[in-house]
Amino acid sequence: MATATKSKDKTTVKLQPIGDRLVVKREESEGKTAGGIVLPDSAKDKPTRGTVVAIGDGRLLEDGSRGAMQVKVGDRVLFTSYSGENIEIADEEYVLMAESEVLAVLE
């Protein structure tokens, strides 16, 4: 089990997902096109890749046990741009999503 933490000005924010949820730090979007055109923030697409920074305990199964998570902290994952819930902690943007919303683990 992992906890996402961010320190800023002596304050620490901890975020521990529950069940089969995970916290992903989205990769930065590209500021230029392949042709060299600089894109304003309003024209940039949300990146669909990120790094897992915290995971929950796993899905609760019918027999009362927990299913193992298929992703681990540090994995680079691929997801749809509409996945999860965007949250901001200490000026950093994260996505809180269910494990089932992850499409693939990038190697």
C-alpha positions as CSV (number, residue, x, y, z in Angstrom):
1,M,0.0,0.0,0.0
2,A,1.3,3.5,-0.9
3,T,0.4,7.0,0.0
4,A,0.8,10.0,-2.3
5,T,2.4,12.9,-0.5
6,K,3.3,16.4,-1.5
7,S,5.2,18.8,0.8
8,K,4.9,22.5,0.3
9,D,5.6,25.2,2.9
10,K,5.7,22.8,5.8
11,T,2.3,21.3,5.0
12,T,2.0,17.7,4.0
13,V,-1.0,16.3,2.1
14,K,-1.5,12.6,2.1
15,L,-3.9,10.8,-0.2
16,Q,-4.6,7.1,0.3
17,P,-7.0,5.5,-2.3
18,I,-9.5,3.0,-1.0
19,G,-10.3,-0.4,-2.5
20,D,-9.4,-0.8,-6.2
21,R,-8.7,2.9,-6.7
22,L,-5.3,4.4,-7.7
23,V,-3.8,7.8,-8.0
24,V,-2.0,8.7,-11.2
25,K,0.2,11.7,-11.9
26,R,-0.6,12.8,-15.4
27,E,2.4,13.4,-17.8
28,E,2.8,16.9,-19.1
29,S,1.1,17.7,-22.4
30,E,3.2,18.7,-25.4
31,G,3.6,22.5,-25.9
32,K,4.4,22.3,-29.6
33,T,3.1,20.4,-32.6
34,A,5.3,18.2,-34.8
35,G,5.6,21.2,-37.1
36,G,6.8,23.5,-34.4
37,I,3.6,25.4,-33.7
38,V,3.3,26.5,-30.0
39,L,0.0,25.5,-28.5
40,P,-1.9,27.5,-25.9
41,D,-3.1,25.7,-22.8
42,S,-6.7,25.8,-24.1
43,A,-5.7,23.9,-27.2
44,K,-3.7,21.1,-25.5
45,D,-5.2,17.7,-25.2
46,K,-5.2,16.1,-21.8
47,P,-2.4,13.5,-21.7
48,T,-3.6,9.9,-21.5
49,R,-0.5,8.6,-19.8
50,G,0.8,8.9,-16.3
51,T,2.7,7.3,-13.4
52,V,1.0,5.5,-10.6
53,V,1.8,7.3,-7.3
54,A,-0.5,5.4,-4.9
55,I,-2.7,2.3,-4.9
56,G,-5.5,1.0,-2.7
57,D,-5.8,-2.4,-1.0
58,G,-7.6,-4.1,-3.9
59,R,-11.2,-4.9,-4.8
60,L,-13.2,-6.6,-2.0
61,L,-14.2,-10.0,-3.2
62,E,-17.4,-11.9,-2.3
63,D,-15.6,-14.2,0.2
64,G,-14.3,-11.1,2.1
65,S,-10.7,-11.2,0.9
66,R,-9.0,-8.6,-1.2
67,G,-8.1,-9.1,-4.9
68,A,-4.5,-8.2,-5.8
69,M,-4.0,-5.0,-7.7
70,Q,-2.5,-5.5,-11.2
71,V,-0.6,-2.3,-11.2
72,K,2.0,-1.1,-8.7
73,V,3.4,2.2,-7.6
74,G,5.8,3.5,-10.3
75,D,4.1,1.8,-13.3
76,R,3.5,4.0,-16.3
77,V,-0.1,3.5,-17.4
78,L,-2.4,4.4,-20.4
79,F,-6.0,5.5,-19.8
80,T,-8.7,7.5,-21.6
81,S,-8.8,11.2,-21.3
82,Y,-12.1,11.1,-19.5
83,S,-11.0,8.5,-16.9
84,G,-11.3,9.2,-13.2
85,E,-11.6,12.3,-11.1
86,N,-9.1,15.2,-11.5
87,I,-7.8,16.4,-8.2
88,E,-5.3,19.1,-7.3
89,I,-3.0,18.8,-4.3
90,A,-0.5,21.6,-3.6
91,D,-0.6,22.9,-7.2
92,E,0.0,19.4,-8.7
93,E,-2.7,17.7,-10.8
94,Y,-3.6,14.0,-10.1
95,V,-6.2,11.6,-11.4
96,L,-8.1,9.3,-8.9
97,M,-9.4,6.4,-10.9
98,A,-10.6,2.8,-10.6
99,E,-8.1,0.1,-11.6
100,S,-10.6,-1.0,-14.3
101,E,-10.1,2.4,-16.1
102,V,-6.5,1.6,-16.8
103,L,-6.2,0.4,-20.4
104,A,-2.5,-0.8,-20.3
105,V,0.7,-0.7,-18.5
106,L,3.6,0.8,-20.5
107,E,7.0,-0.8,-20.4
